[in-house]
Amino acid sequence: MPPEDSAPDAGSDADALETDYSFLGRALRRRNAAAFVHVGDRFDDDMRYLTRFGGPDRPYAFVYCNGTATLCAPTLFDDQARREFPGDDVRVANQGDAAGRRAAAVLDDAGASGTVLVPQHVPHDAAVYLENAGFEVASTAAVADARAVKTDAELNRIRRVQRAAARGVARVEAVLYDAAVDGDELVWQGGPLSTERIRRQVNEVLAAHGVSDAGNTVVGAGASAADLHFTGVDAVRPRETVLVDVSPRGPDGYYGDMTRTFAVDPDGGWERRAYVAVEAAREAALAELEAGVAASTVHEEASAELAAYGFRVDDDAVGFTHSTGHGVGVSLHEAPALSGDDELEAGTVVTVEPGVYDPDEGGVRLEDLVVVTDDGYELLGEYPFGLVPRSRGD
């Protein structure tokens, strides 16, 4: 059954989001470095993870030195920074101070010298300020690596957003179930049904449950269902596949990700064969999930299952054209990729999303979010399967 359409639950103060900065201390010791610095704005997911601060769209700085985490808050945002930042110190900016210069000042006050670690995508001007202050700047992947393994509080955020995603999918199925076949088109509530009308229905449900669609709601039909990220307008017709990929973002910055595929009055041809194959590939992929397993093993098993059903794999246009999954957290796509060779760790959140596509036929994808455990996996949200839309009740 679909989740109950209850009050919004995408956010909660019951389990406060913290960031354990001990991973930065370990990175500094391994590299014999003095400090870690990052500069970014509210659109930088590493900064969101490090600071838990929903600041403005102008740069601010985070500094970790001598075991102390400092946020250099932007002007007029110091009160919000003190409420949200889980670190040790908030420093207030002077009007016009560059974030990189402020980070260098924090290091100077701490008596730091030598190497400063930064993410590879740190702004160039911030790196220049650090170098001009006498520091050697070196890149690190420590933040990306830390983000891959989720805490219980992070998992709870993702579960809540995934429940909202499932409600969005439920709305699509309800609309398709209620649509009437009128010749070569589907009619719903007095007018032809289109991908845009469905998208609006999904996004309305997401907003009602406290999450943002973030421009990520993908609805494709027929040929456009073979477009992995279709956000245009297309007619929804009987017998064609309708692919809906719902990837909302919650108020704390964490994403959900769920895909289902439907067809109204299918004729039992390509779309039925593809659906059965993708269901089997999904089960094969899930059977491989476990801490210590190479991520690529999951993709290889899904690919082998689809090939056994006669679908091409590793093709750019037809068949299985993408990885079986990717990490999800404060970014919709983050480490690890299920096409890589790194071993999966317990606490890693990934999508499992095999699919097959043919521009002449349509597209079928089934996607869920799971957290890897020591002995397998846990689904972070559920929604029933079935190619033909049905009434799921209230």
C-alpha positions in Angstrom: 0.0 0.0 0.0 1.2 3.6 -0.6 2.1 5.6 2.5 -0.7 7.4 4.3 -1.4 10.9 3.1 -0.8 12.4 6.6 0.6 15.7 7.8 4.0 16.9 6.6 6.9 15.0 8.2 9.9 15.9 6.2 11.7 17.6 9.1 11.9 17.2 12.8 13.8 18.7 15.7 13.8 15.3 17.5 17.1 14.2 16.2 19.4 17.2 15.7 21.8 17.1 12.8 25.4 17.2 13.9 28.7 16.8 12.1 31.4 14.7 13.7 34.6 16.6 12.7 36.9 13.9 13.8 37.3 12.8 10.2 39.0 16.1 9.5 41.4 15.6 12.4 42.3 12.2 11.0 42.9 13.7 7.5 45.1 16.4 9.0 47.2 13.8 10.9 47.6 11.6 7.8 48.9 14.6 5.7 50.8 16.3 8.5 48.7 19.4 7.8 47.8 22.3 10.1 44.2 23.0 9.1 41.3 22.4 6.8 39.5 25.3 5.1 36.5 25.5 2.8 34.7 28.5 1.2 31.3 28.3 -0.4 27.7 29.4 -0.2 24.4 27.7 0.5 24.5 26.0 -2.9 27.7 24.2 -2.0 26.8 20.8 -0.6 30.1 20.3 1.2 29.5 23.6 3.1 26.0 22.5 3.9 27.3 19.2 5.4 30.2 20.9 7.3 28.2 23.8 8.7 24.5 22.7 8.7 24.0 26.4 7.9 21.4 27.5 5.4 23.1 30.8 4.7 22.9 33.2 1.7 24.1 32.9 -1.8 27.4 34.7 -1.1 30.6 32.9 0.1 31.4 32.2 3.7 34.2 30.2 5.3 34.6 27.1 7.4 37.9 26.5 9.3 39.0 23.4 11.3 42.2 24.0 13.2 43.6 22.7 16.5 40.4 20.6 17.0 38.2 23.7 16.7 35.5 24.2 14.0 34.8 27.8 13.1 32.2 29.3 10.9 32.9 32.8 9.5 29.3 33.9 9.2 28.3 36.3 6.5 27.1 39.8 7.5 23.6 39.9 8.9 23.4 36.1 9.3 25.3 35.8 12.6 22.2 35.0 14.7 21.1 32.2 12.2 24.6 30.9 12.1 24.8 30.6 15.9 21.4 28.7 15.9 22.4 26.3 13.1 26.1 25.7 13.3 27.1 22.6 15.4 30.7 23.6 15.6 32.6 25.5 18.3 32.8 29.2 17.2 31.0 31.7 15.0 32.9 34.8 13.8 31.0 37.7 12.4 32.1 39.3 9.2 33.0 43.0 8.6 31.1 44.3 5.6 33.0 43.5 2.4 35.5 41.0 4.0 36.4 38.3 1.5 35.7 34.8 2.9 39.2 33.5 2.0 40.8 36.4 3.8 38.7 35.8 6.9 39.7 32.1 6.9 43.4 33.1 6.7 42.8 35.4 9.7 41.3 32.6 11.8 44.4 30.5 11.0 46.7 33.4 11.9 44.9 33.8 15.3 45.4 30.1 15.9 49.1 30.3 15.2 48.8 27.8 12.3 51.5 27.3 9.7 52.4 24.9 7.0 49.8 23.0 4.9 46.1 23.7 4.7 43.8 21.1 3.2 40.9 22.2 1.0 38.3 20.4 -1.2 39.4 20.2 -4.8 36.5 22.6 -5.8 37.4 25.4 -3.3 37.1 28.8 -5.0 40.4 29.9 -6.6 40.4 33.3 -4.9 40.1 31.6 -1.5 43.1 29.4 -2.3 45.0 32.5 -3.3 44.3 34.3 0.0 45.6 31.3 1.9 48.7 31.1 -0.3 49.4 34.8 0.1 49.1 34.3 3.9 52.0 31.9 3.7 50.2 28.5 3.7 50.7 25.7 1.3 47.4 24.6 -0.1 46.7 20.9 -0.9 43.4 19.2 -1.9 41.7 16.4 0.0 38.6 14.2 -0.6 38.0 13.8 3.1 34.6 15.6 3.1 33.3 13.6 0.1 34.4 10.4 1.8 32.8 11.3 5.1 29.5 12.2 3.4 29.2 8.7 1.9 28.5 7.1 5.3 25.3 8.4 7.0 24.5 8.8 10.7 21.2 7.8 12.2 20.0 11.4 12.1 20.9 11.7 8.4 19.1 8.4 7.6 16.0 9.7 9.4 16.0 12.8 7.2 16.3 10.7 4.1 13.5 8.3 5.2 11.2 11.3 5.7 12.0 12.7 2.2 11.6 9.3 0.6 8.1 9.0 2.2 7.2 12.2 0.4 8.7 10.9 -2.8 6.5 7.8 -2.5 3.4 10.0 -2.0 4.3 11.8 -5.2 4.5 8.4 -7.1 1.2 7.4 -5.5 -0.4 10.6 -7.0 0.9 9.6 -10.5 -0.6 6.2 -10.2 -3.9 7.6 -9.0 -4.1 10.1 -12.0 -3.3 7.3 -14.5 -5.8 5.0 -12.9 -8.5 7.7 -13.2 -7.6 8.7 -16.8 -9.9 7.6 -19.6 -8.8 6.2 -22.9 -10.2 8.3 -25.7 -8.9 7.0 -29.0 -5.2 7.5 -29.1 -5.0 9.8 -26.0 -5.6 9.8 -22.3 -8.1 12.2 -20.9 -8.1 13.3 -17.2 -10.4 15.8 -15.6 -11.7 17.1 -18.8 -8.5 17.5 -20.8 -5.7 15.6 -22.5 -3.2 14.2 -20.1 0.4 15.4 -20.5 3.7 14.9 -18.7 3.5 18.5 -17.5 0.1 18.0 -15.9 1.4 14.9 -14.1 4.5 16.8 -13.0 2.4 19.5 -11.4 0.4 17.0 -9.5 3.6 15.4 -8.1 5.1 18.7 -7.1 1.9 19.8 -5.4 2.0 16.7 -3.3 5.7 17.2 -2.4 5.0 20.8 -1.3 2.1 19.7 0.8 4.5 17.3 2.6 7.2 19.8 3.4 9.8 19.1 0.7 10.9 20.8 -2.5 10.8 19.3 -6.0 14.1 21.2 -6.6 13.3 21.1 -10.3 14.1 17.4 -10.3 10.7 15.8 -11.1 11.1 13.7 -14.3 8.0 12.5 -16.1 8.4 10.9 -19.6 6.0 9.1 -21.8 6.5 7.0 -24.8 9.7 8.1 -26.6 10.4 10.7 -23.9 10.4 8.0 -21.2 13.7 6.9 -22.9 15.2 10.4 -22.0 16.8 9.9 -18.6 16.1 13.4 -17.4 13.0 14.6 -19.4 11.4 17.7 -18.0 9.6 18.9 -21.1 6.0 18.5 -22.2 4.7 15.4 -24.0 1.4 13.8 -24.5 0.6 10.7 -22.3 -1.0 8.1 -24.5 -2.4 4.6 -23.8 -0.1 1.6 -24.2 3.0 3.7 -23.8 5.3 3.6 -20.8 5.1 6.5 -18.3 8.2 6.9 -16.3 8.2 9.1 -13.2 11.4 9.9 -11.2 10.7 11.8 -8.0 13.8 13.3 -6.3 12.7 15.9 -3.7 14.9 17.8 -1.3 14.0 18.1 2.4 14.4 21.3 4.5 17.7 20.0 6.0 19.1 19.5 2.5 18.8 15.7 2.1 17.3 14.1 -1.0 15.0 11.2 -1.7 14.9 9.4 -5.0 12.2 7.0 -6.3 11.2 5.9 -9.8 8.3 3.8 -11.0 7.0 3.1 -14.5 3.4 2.6 -15.6 1.4 2.0 -18.7 -2.3 2.4 -19.2 -3.9 -0.4 -21.3 -0.6 -1.9 -22.4 -0.6 -4.4 -25.2 1.8 -6.9 -23.5 4.7 -6.3 -25.9 8.0 -4.5 -25.4 6.8 -2.6 -22.3 5.8 -5.9 -20.5 9.0 -7.7 -21.4 11.1 -4.7 -20.3 9.2 -4.4 -17.0 9.8 -8.0 -16.1 13.5 -7.8 -17.0 14.0 -4.6 -14.9 12.2 -6.2 -11.9 14.5 -9.2 -12.2 17.6 -6.9 -12.5 16.5 -5.0 -9.4 16.3 -8.2 -7.3 19.6 -9.3 -8.6 21.2 -6.0 -7.6 19.7 -6.0 -4.2 20.9 -9.6 -3.6 24.5 -8.4 -3.9 24.2 -5.4 -1.5 26.3 -5.9 1.6 29.1 -4.1 3.4 32.5 -5.2 2.0 31.1 -5.9 -1.5 32.7 -4.1 -4.4 30.2 -1.5 -5.8 30.8 -2.7 -9.3 29.5 -6.2 -8.4 26.0 -4.8 -7.9 26.1 -3.2 -11.4 27.5 -6.3 -13.0 24.7 -8.5 -11.6 22.0 -6.2 -12.8 23.6 -5.9 -16.2 23.9 -9.7 -16.5 20.2 -10.1 -15.6 19.1 -7.6 -18.3 21.4 -9.2 -20.8 19.8 -12.6 -20.1 16.4 -11.0 -21.0 17.9 -9.9 -24.3 18.5 -6.2 -23.6 21.8 -4.5 -24.5 24.0 -3.2 -21.7 26.7 -0.4 -21.7 25.1 1.1 -24.8 24.8 4.9 -25.2 21.3 4.9 -26.6 19.4 1.6 -26.4 19.1 -0.9 -23.5 20.7 -0.4 -20.1 22.6 2.9 -20.5 23.6 4.0 -17.0 25.0 2.8 -13.7 22.8 0.7 -11.5 23.0 3.4 -8.8 24.7 6.2 -7.0 25.0 7.7 -3.5 22.4 10.1 -2.2 22.6 12.6 0.7 23.0 16.3 0.6 23.6 15.9 -3.1 21.3 14.0 -5.3 24.3 12.3 -6.9 27.3 11.7 -4.6 29.7 8.9 -3.7 29.7 6.0 -4.2 28.8 5.1 -7.8 27.7 1.4 -8.2 29.9 1.2 -11.3 33.1 1.8 -9.2 35.4 -0.7 -7.5 35.4 0.7 -4.0 33.9 -1.5 -1.3 30.6 -0.5 0.0 30.5 0.5 3.7 27.7 0.0 6.2 25.7 3.2 6.4 26.2 4.1 2.7 23.0 5.2 1.1 22.6 4.3 -2.6 19.9 4.1 -5.3 19.2 0.8 -7.0 17.8 1.8 -10.4 18.1 -0.6 -13.3 16.4 0.4 -16.5 16.1 -0.2 -20.2 15.4 2.4 -22.8 14.6 2.5 -26.5 13.5 5.7 -28.2 11.3 3.7 -30.6 9.5 2.0 -27.7 9.8 3.9 -24.4 11.6 3.5 -21.1 11.3 1.4 -18.0 13.1 2.1 -14.7 12.5 1.0 -11.1 14.4 2.9 -8.4 14.5 2.7 -4.7 16.9 4.1 -2.0 18.6 1.7 0.4 21.2 1.9 3.2 23.9 -0.8 3.1 24.2 -2.8 6.3 26.7 -5.4 7.5 24.5 -8.2 6.3 22.6 -6.7 3.4 20.5 -3.6 3.1 17.4 -1.8 4.3 14.9 0.0 2.1 14.5 3.6 3.1 11.1 3.8 1.6 8.7 1.6 -0.2 6.1 1.8 -2.9 4.3 -1.2 -4.6 5.3 -2.4 -8.1 3.0 -3.0 -11.1 3.1 -1.8 -14.7 -0.7 -1.3 -14.9 -2.0 1.5 -12.7 -4.4 0.3 -10.0 -6.4 1.8 -7.1 -4.3 1.6 -4.0 -7.0 3.0 -1.7 -6.7 6.0 0.7 
